């Protein structure tokens, strides 16, 4: 199993310098004690997978679907609409991303079966209480749960390839998980090989024949690497007016850091880095797919997704060469009204940040023209 020692040492050195931070001792304990122990355990299970599940040697990843686009642009809605077609797709539930090994997941599923059928479900009930306590207060921002489909890049956390460290400690200037296509070839190949191994295990867990379905805003910077690793990959790019989604992401990350006790002066530089990445999130997939016109892809407009969800999903299926079953189409019809006018109660304002409407319109002017987004002068 791969482990990114370079990123590990960067994070460890950075945390070591935070002499005034009250959480420094806890974080150092996680990094110096818990990370090596957990990684060793995951690595052992990763190796044992090939011993206990010989089908893994032959498991293929065929025509995976990757949903990319700026966070808060409707990528989660797109992913969960498609994930409801369980006859076609395999994907990671959030709890499954904590356990990259197939052996681990099989054992946990077995324990879950025993809890439900032999004990009446007391463990699941306690987990549901914990789940509500942990995620319930944030569901107006992002509907998160241990049992929801989630960003599958989280499964790489055991390899120390996860944005979680930068959410715990503002250090987006220390580690960069976005610009993978610009990484040195050796490191890039190792990251993507490990990711492929994780996907193979998830596919086999779910029967081995379904299509892998992924949603990751951070993978907007991985598009070329994904195409190189999965030559038959199908890409869905979700587009939303950046004046709406960029400040939403900045606010979401700021709320996360503030909840952990960080102050504005602690995360100001990371917010600036995140702003620059936001612009790249719009540009990069477009530039890559222009160089790879033969790659199967489709662009989804957030406005259409939220007003005509069924029609949009059917267009995605048609654009990617997927078949729509009668059962799934009936489900889409039943969901049409509940998914239409998708919105959240998460409040934010672009005026809270150094970023201005004028800068967004100037940086992404060609996108405003292409998608006919309203400019400030037209408001």
Phi, psi and omega in degrees: 000138182285147172219130183272090181295327179300310180293323179300312181292325177299313181295316181299315179297320181294313180298324180299328182281349184276066187298329185269353184281127183294335181269006185300314183297316179298317181292321177296323177297317177299314185289318187273328183253303189288319182298311178299321180294312182293322180295321178297319179295314180297320181296318178298314180295325179299317179292318182295337178306317183288338177280314184277337183230076183300339176299340180298329179298330185256356184295131179251154172248101186252127174047052179296155179248124180244120177262118180235179183133165182299140175303147182072022182254003183104007181293324178293316178299315178300315182298316184284331173295315179289322182296339178291346174274075187290344176288337185257324194243151169242142182204169180269131163280157186301317182296331181290337180288343177282346186231093185289339184277141176295321179300315180300314183293321179297318180296315181294319177297322177296318177295323178296321178296316180295319179300318183285314190267337182254329185249349180090006173089026181294325181291317179299321180296320178293321177295323179294322177295315178298318181300316179293320180295320184283316189248344186303318184288349180252003187289342174288343178266309181210123184286091186247142178198156177302332186255012175267152170296143187212173180301121187278352175296339177299338182293346180271006182298328179295337177269007183066029177245082181204142178286356183301323181297323180284345173273331176285320180230123181297103181207046178291348173273354181262316178235139183234109178262002184269308190277056182292325181297339179263003181289159171303144186304317183298311181295318180299315180298321180294317177301310185288329175295317179296318178299317179299319179298321178294319179295318178303318180294320179293320178299314180294323176303323184262022174109337173092350186249347184284173176266132178288133181241122185234143173226116181209107174303323181297335181283002170299336176266004181248004194303315180295319178296323177296318179294321178293323182280322180237084186302336179261020181298149176243130189247130173246121179251120180264130184241131175221152178308121184297337178293336178272317190266332181294308178297332177298317179291317179302318179294317181300315181290322178298318177299319179298312180293318180298322179296337179266006175094006179279148181258166182307317182292341179281327186243011180301315181294321178294324176296322178294320177296319180295325177297315179297319178297325179302317178296319178296330180297327176282316188285316194297309179303320180298315182294320180293312183293336174291329177278342181237065185295338180282344179290134181292124180203161178209145177256132181249128178271124182305322182297320180285323180301320185273345178255333179225065186299317181296313180299321180294316179297318179297325177292323177298313180301314180296316182295330182260002179074033179260150178265138179259120178282158178298322180299314181291320179297323177295321178296318179299319178298318181292330183272350189310309184290321183289330181271341180293146181060039176306128180204168176231168178264019182280119185257138180200165178215138178295336181290350179282354188233165177295335180295139180241159175301321182298319180293317179299314181295325180288315182293324186241035185303318182295330177287324176298322178291316185295321185253006176055043175283144183289129175271164182299324181293340180266350187291000000 
